[in-house]
Amino acid sequence: MSESLTAQPVTAQPVTAHALPMAITTYLERSASAKPASARHTFTENAVVVDDGKTYTGEAAIATWLAGNTAEFEYTTTLLRTAKDESSTTVVNRIAGNFPGRSVDLNYRFELDAESGLIQALTITI
């Protein structure tokens, strides 16, 4: 596992895609689908998403962000690896498509709400 995947690489434990929490699996499936805005239901009401240097807070902002992500480019995703530590789950996906550079590996760091199991924070980085 790469140290860039987690702030605590010593305690990080690898997990398989099948072991991912339901909110993460659903987010990944829906965000890459023909209706990515439906992934908004995987977030808590006041969730925070950080992507490409911008922060989106709350349901409306996240729904707009989700809808805008696929409107611009066509792409496919391939799961490369996952890791879990005490506070988060990181998923690394290879995104390939008709955008500049044609391929990029993105780190999705998910923090889930302990009570609801929904995503309370998502940070996406290269």
C-alpha positions in Angstrom: 0.0 0.0 0.0 1.2 3.5 -0.8 1.7 6.0 1.9 -0.2 8.5 -0.1 -3.4 6.5 0.4 -3.7 7.1 4.1 -2.4 9.3 6.9 -1.8 6.2 9.0 -0.2 3.6 6.7 1.0 1.4 9.6 -2.5 0.7 10.8 -4.2 0.6 7.3 -5.7 -2.7 6.4 -6.4 -3.7 2.8 -10.0 -4.6 2.0 -11.5 -6.2 -1.1 -14.2 -4.5 -3.2 -16.7 -6.9 -1.8 -15.9 -5.7 1.7 -16.6 -2.1 1.0 -19.5 -0.5 3.0 -22.8 -0.2 1.1 -22.7 3.6 0.8 -19.3 3.5 -0.9 -20.2 0.7 -3.3 -23.5 2.5 -4.2 -21.7 5.8 -4.7 -19.1 4.3 -7.0 -21.7 2.5 -9.1 -24.1 5.4 -9.3 -21.5 8.1 -9.9 -20.2 6.2 -12.9 -23.7 5.5 -14.2 -25.9 7.3 -16.7 -27.6 9.0 -13.8 -24.8 10.1 -11.5 -27.0 12.6 -9.5 -28.7 9.6 -7.9 -25.4 9.0 -6.0 -26.4 12.0 -3.8 -28.5 9.7 -1.7 -25.3 8.0 -0.4 -24.3 11.2 1.5 -25.5 12.7 4.8 -27.5 15.9 4.7 -24.5 18.1 5.5 -21.8 16.0 3.8 -18.6 17.7 2.4 -16.9 16.7 -0.8 -13.5 18.1 -1.8 -12.7 17.6 -5.5 -10.2 19.4 -7.8 -9.5 22.0 -5.1 -13.2 22.9 -4.6 -15.4 22.1 -1.6 -19.1 21.2 -2.0 -21.2 21.2 1.2 -24.7 19.9 1.6 -27.2 18.0 -0.6 -27.8 20.7 -3.2 -24.1 21.4 -3.8 -23.2 17.8 -4.0 -26.1 17.0 -6.4 -24.9 19.8 -8.7 -21.3 18.6 -8.5 -22.3 15.0 -9.3 -24.4 16.1 -12.3 -21.5 18.3 -13.6 -18.9 15.6 -13.4 -20.2 13.4 -16.2 -21.7 16.2 -18.4 -18.2 17.2 -19.6 -16.5 13.9 -20.4 -17.1 10.3 -21.3 -15.0 7.9 -19.2 -14.7 4.4 -17.6 -13.5 3.4 -14.2 -11.4 0.5 -13.0 -11.0 -0.4 -9.4 -7.3 -0.7 -8.6 -7.1 -1.1 -4.8 -8.8 -0.3 -1.6 -7.5 0.4 2.0 -9.2 0.9 5.3 -7.9 2.6 8.4 -9.6 3.6 11.7 -11.4 6.6 10.3 -11.7 6.2 6.5 -11.8 3.9 3.5 -9.7 4.8 0.5 -10.5 3.5 -3.0 -8.2 4.0 -5.9 -9.8 4.0 -9.3 -8.2 4.4 -12.8 -10.3 6.8 -14.8 -9.8 6.6 -18.6 -11.7 8.7 -21.1 -11.8 11.6 -23.6 -10.3 14.2 -21.2 -6.8 15.7 -21.2 -4.3 13.1 -20.3 -6.8 10.3 -21.2 -6.1 8.4 -17.9 -5.6 9.2 -14.2 -5.6 7.3 -11.0 -7.8 9.0 -8.4 -7.9 8.4 -4.7 -11.3 8.6 -3.1 -11.1 9.0 0.7 -14.4 8.2 2.3 -15.4 9.0 5.9 -18.7 7.5 6.9 -21.2 8.6 9.5 -21.1 6.0 12.3 -24.9 6.1 12.9 -26.3 6.1 9.4 -23.5 4.5 7.4 -23.8 7.3 4.8 -20.8 9.3 3.5 -20.1 12.3 5.6 -16.9 13.3 3.8 -15.3 12.5 0.5 -12.0 13.8 -0.6 -10.8 13.1 -4.2 -7.1 13.5 -5.1 -4.6 12.4 -7.7 
